[in-house]
Amino acid sequence: MLISRQESVTFLPNLTADELAFQECIEVINANLLPNMHSELDLLRQENAKLLAENAKIKAKNVRLRQAIKDNVVKLTKLE
């Protein structure tokens, strides 16, 4: 929640004009940017979870393919 300069002065009477402006900037960042960052982080986490699941499927397929190759090598060795 943004507070006006007058309210800021009431709450923080010892701040200089620059410090007051800086405090207002921080409040704007907290009010506007942080919620967007949180939702973006949530989207990135969702995407990461999807990619991890896809990676797990690929690894499982890789294990099956390696086992099939080993089985085929054993079969070929027995044929010789």
N, C-alpha and C positions, 0 to 999 in steps of 0.2 A: 504494500500500500504506500503510495507516495504521500509525503507530507509537504505542506507548503513551506516556503522560506520562513514565514512568520511562525509557524508551528515549530520548525527546526530551531529557530532562535529561542523559542520558549523552552524547548527540551534541551538544547545544547547552546547555552548563551556564550560560551567561551570560544566558539569557532570563528575563524576568520572567514571572509567572503569566499576565498579559494577552498578552504576546508568544507564550507557549506556546499559549494558547487560540487565538490568531489563526493560528498555524502549523497547529494541528490542523484549524481550519476550512478552511484552504487545502488541506490533504491530503484532507479530505472532499469538497471541491469537485472536486479533481483526480480522485479515485477514482470519484465518483458522477455528477457533472454533465457533465464533459467528454466522456465516451464517448457520452452521450445527445445532446450538442450535435453531435458528429461525425456520428452517424447521422441526426440531423435535417438537418444541412447536406447530407448525401448525398441525402436525399429531396428537399430543395429544389433541389439541382443537377439531379436527374433530372426534376423537374417543369419546371424552367427549360428544359432541353434539349427536352422535349416541346413546350413553348410556342414555343420558337424554331423548331422544325421545322414546327409548325402555322402560325406566322407566315410562314415561307418559302413554304409552299404557297399561302397566301392572297395573298401578294405576286405569286407566279407566275401565279395565276389572274387577278389584277388586271391584270397586263401583257398576258395573252391577251385579256381583255375590252377593254382600251384599244385593242389592235391591231384587234380585230374592229370596234370603233366607227369607227376610222379607215378601215378597209376599206369599211365601209358608207357612210361619208360620201363616199368617193371614188366608189363605185358610184352613189350618189344624184346626185352632181354631174355624172357622165357622162350620166345619164338626162335631166337638165334641158337 
